[in-house]
């Protein structure tokens, strides 16, 4: 895929324009249509000269040579952007859509583990899945891959429509061989009478877990991933995504805000910063993560965070907002502890970080986190004589504000 896609007609047009411009420069004539080259004056009634316009042969040769160079330059530029499987982001080439939905890579499942315990919620189950891509689907921290389930999906399509998932492993993979990729996937289950349920893809009375429910919907792709066994084939597309990439500066700071499986890109980042043999110890900044979940049984990768904090106590910190078990007076909607309300407990320290031009803020998960960020810091921004909208605009312009929410 080209970095800046050019169709053939656009290339021809650009080449022609460049050539015309080069000829005009050589002949010192403006390039506007219907311009006639001046001819020698002739007496009234005299026979019209049959010679061509007065441009010397050497001049024409020079024009053609310059035009040829211009065409070559355009062709070289067009060739440069037609590098398949990469995209240039901030001057750096990253892997991009090496495999498409029409031509996916056939990987295989190495392992699947349920990493949450049962709660009152019907969609309590979250799985960590490791897949083998044989080194054919390289990616970097913060990107996503697509999974194509066999289907049928809710529209009856087979195979199902591609589903994108943020990658939960660093580039070398959990085993650091650069041949695996990991996902953290919640099994989507909706049951009428137990929360939101608009569609049903299970015949009434046939769901083994909820046989009495009027409607049951089970996510097609999430069920496919969460039902994988070792050795099963997995159809993979991508990688893609540039919004959640880590900054190049090893002294940058990061604030991570996640809900549920929105933790995926941050696990990818944190393993790069504090775990992997090839990169551990190179990071000199501070990383502070906030994770929101409904119950303690829903916490993700808790042991990993404990190990990282024990080894890097001055650089890594994490805090949880457990909405179903903690209360917050700051939440005027239902009194539960959400990510922004947990952050409000540390506003002074966080504000100093947010103001630092080396600090990047990342959000992944529920869309409410964006308004939650404003809840935390709008008053601080305005107290220092700034407009919040302009402050946020500046953060985005400086590429310090990274958001993937739904």
N, C-alpha and C positions, 0 to 999 in steps of 0.2 A: 504494500500500500504506500502510495506516495505521501511524503510529508505535506506537500502542498499540491493536491491533485490537479493535474492539467489534462483536459481532453485534447484530442488531436487538433480540433479546429482552433482551440485557444492557442496551442503551440504554434500553428501555422500563422495565426494572426499576429502573435507577438513577434515571430521571426520576421514576418513581412514588415511590420512596423519598425523594427530595429533596422532592417535593411534600408527601408525608405529614409529613415532618419540619417543613417550613415551616408547615403547618396546625397542627401540634401546638404549635409555638412561639407562634403567634398566639393560640391558644385556651388556652395554658398547661396543656395536658394531655399526659401521657406517651403515647408511641406504642406501646402494647402491644395485642394483639388482644383482642376481646370486651369492651372497656372501654365502659361505659354512662355517658352524661351524666346527672347527678343530676336528679331531678324533685322538684317540691314535695311535701312530706309530705301525706298524705290520711288522713282518718279511716277506721277499720276499717269495711268494708262500704260505704263511699261509692263512688259511680260513678267509674270511672277517667276521668281527664281525656282529652279527645280532642286537646288541643293538642300540638304538637311540642315537643321539648326546648327549654329556655329559653335560646336563643342568639339575640341580636338580629340583625336584618337587616344592620345596619352591620358587626357583627362578622363575619358570614359573608362579606360583600363584601371585608373586609380579608383574610380567610383566603384567599379565591380569588385575590386580587391577588398575595399573597405566593407562593402555589403556582404561579401563572403565571410569576412571575419566576424561581422555582427551575427550572421546566421549561425556560425559555429559556436559563438559565445552563448546564444540562446539554447542551442542544442545541448551544450555542456551543462547549462543550468537545469534544463529539463531532465537530463540524465541523472543529475545529482539528487533530485528530489524523488526519483522513482526507485528508492531502496525499499524493497519489500520487507515487511516484518519489523520495522523500526519507526519510531517517531522521535523528533528532536524536541526536547522539553528543557527550557532554560539552558540551551546550548549543549545539552547532553543527549546522546542517543539512548533510548530505552526500548525494550521489546514491545511490540504492538501488533495485536491481531495476527499472530502467526498462523492461527487456525480459526476458520470461520464456521458459522452454523451449517453451511453447506458442505464443508470439508473439515469436520472436527478431528481432533486427535483421540485415538482410542487408548486411554490409559486403563489402569486397573486399581482396584481397592487393595490397600495393604492392610489396613485395620480400621475398625469403627468402634468407638467407645461412647457410651452414654455418660455424660459428665455432670448431670444434674440428678437430683432426687425428686420423688413425687411430691407435688404440692396440691392445694385445692384447685389449681387451674387445670383445664383440660389439655392445654398445650404446654405442659411442664417440661417435656423432654427436649434436651439439647445434646447433640452428638459432636464429637471431635473425630473427623475422618481424615486419614492419611492416604493419599493416592500416588501411585507411581506414574511419572510422566517420562521416564527414561532419559531425562535431560533434553527432551525435545520442546518443552514448553517453559523456557526460562522466564523469569519475572523478577521484579524488584519490590521491595517493601512498600506497601500502600496500594498495590494494584489489585485487580479482580480477575477472576476467570468465569467462564460460563459453563454451565452443566446442562446437557440435553437429556431429559428423561425419556424413556420409551413412550410414555403417554398411555392413553389419550389424555389431553388436558381438558379444561372446562369447556373449551370450544370444540372438542372432539378431534383435535388435530393429533396425528401420530406421525413421527415422534412429537413430543410436546414442544412448545415454544421454549427457547433458551431462557435460562434463569441465571442472573449474575450473582456471584457471591464474592464478598471481600476475602482476600487470602489471609489466613490466620498464621501462616508460617513466614519466617524470614527467607530470603532468596535461596540459601543453601538447603532449605527444608528442615524439618524436625531432626532428621538424621544427619544433616550437614553434608550430604552427598551431592547436592544440587540436582537430584533426580526425583524429588518428591515435592508435593504441595499439600497443604492441610487446609481444611475448612472447618468452621464451627457453625452448625446448622440447627435451627430449632424446627422440630416437627410441627407443621401447621395443622391444627385441629380446631374446627369450629362446630359447636353443637347448639342447636336451638334450645332455649331455656337455660343455657349456661354461658351467656354472653352473646356476642355478635355471631350471627350465622345467616348469610344471605343466600348462599348457594348450597346445593347438596349433590355430591357425586357418589353417594353410597345408597343403594336401594333401602327403602324404609324397613326397619327391623332386621337388617342384615349386618349392621356394624357390630363386631364382636364385643367392643368395649361399651357401646351405648345403644343396645338393641331397642330400647323403648323411645328413643329420640325421634321427633318428627323429621328433623333434617340433620345430617352430618356431612361436613365437608372436610376432606383430608387433602392437604396440599400435595400436588402431584410431584413436583420436583423435590420438595423437602422430604416427603415419604420415600421417594426413590433413594435419596442420599442416606437417610437414616435407616433404611432397610438393607443397605449394602453389606455384603460379607466379603471376607478376604478372598481375592481372586476374581471378584466380579468385574466386568468391564464397565468403564465410565467414559462417556463421550465429553471431551473437554474442548472449549474454545478460548480464544484470547492469546495472551493476557491483554488487558486494557485498563485505562484509568490513569490519570495524572494528578488528580485533585489532592490525594492524601500522601504524596511522596514526602520523604524526610528532607529537611534542608541540608545543603552541602556543608555548612559551617559546623565543625565539631564542637564549637562553643555555644551553639544555639540552645535555647530552652524550649521545652514543650509542655503544654497543658492539654491533656487528653480528656475529653468528655464522651462517655459511652453509655448506652443503654442496651442491656442484653447482648445479643450476638454482634452488636455494633462494636464490641471489644476486638473483633477480628483484626482490623488493620493495626491496632495498637499492640496486640500481641506480636504481630509481625515486626513492628518498630522496636519494641522492647527487647525482643530476642536479639535483634541486630545490635542494639546498644549495649546490652548487659549480659548476653548469654553466649553468642557464637564465638568460637575460638578465633576466627579470623578478624573479628571486629571488636570484641570485648576489650574495654580499657581505652579505646580511642576517643570516646565521647567525653567531653569536658564540661558539658552544661548540666542542667537540671531537668528532670522529667517528673511531672506530677499527674497522676491519673485518677479520674473519678468515674466509678462504675455504678450505674443504677440497675437494680433488679427487684422483683417483687418479694422474694423470700430468701432467707439464708441458704436454702437448698438450691437456689437458682444461681449462686455465685459461680463464676467461671475462672478457672486457672488460679485459684487462691493460693495454692502451694507454690506455684511459680513466682507469684508476686512476693511472697514471704522470703523466698530464697534470694531474689534480686535485691530486696531491701536490706536483707542481712549483709549482703556482700557490698552493696553500694549505698550505705545509709545517708550519705551526704548528697547523693545525686538522684535517688529514686524514692518517691513517696506515692502511696495510693490510699484512697478513701472510698468507702462504699455508702450508697444511699439505698437502704432497703425499705421500699415504700410500704410494704404490707406489715412491717414490724416496727418502724420508726415514725415518729410524729414531728411536725415542724410548724411552729406558729407562723412562720413566713408564708406557708402555703394557704392562701385564702380560698382555695377551691375545695379541697377536701381534707386539708390538714396532714397529708402524707409527706414523707421525706422524699423529695425528688433530687435529681443531681444538682440543680442550681441552689437548692436550699442547703445541701451539704456544703457546697462551695461558699455559701454566705457565712459559714462558721469561720472561714479563713480569708475573708475579703481583704484584709490589710496586706497579708503576704502575697495573695494572688494579684492584687492590683499593682504591686511593685513589679511583679513579673510581666503582667500584661502591658505595662507602660514601656518595658524594656524593648528596644527595637530588635533585639536578638530572640525574642520570644515568639513562638508560633502556637496558635490555638487550633486544636482539631476537635471536630464533633462528628460522631457517627452513631446513628440510631434514630430515635424518635425526633420528629421535626420540632417539638416543643423546646428542644435544647437551645435553639437560636434565640427565642424570646427569653429563655432562662438566662442566657449569657447577658442579655440586656438588663434583666432583673438584678443581676449581680453587680454590674459595673456602670450603668447609666448615671446613677447619682454621683459616683466618683468622678466620672468624666466631666459632668456639668459643674461639680464643685471646684474643678480646676480650670473653669472658664472655657471649656470646649463644648461643641455641639456633638451629641452622641452619633448622629447619622454621619457627620463628617469624620468623626474619629474612626467609625467602622469602615467608612469608605477608604480612609487612609490605610487601615490595616489590610484591606483587600488589595489595594494598589501595591502595597509593599509585599504582597503574597505571604502574609502572616496569618491569614484566616482561612481555614480549610474545612469545608463542610460537605458531608454526605449524609443527608437525613431523608426520612420518608414519612 
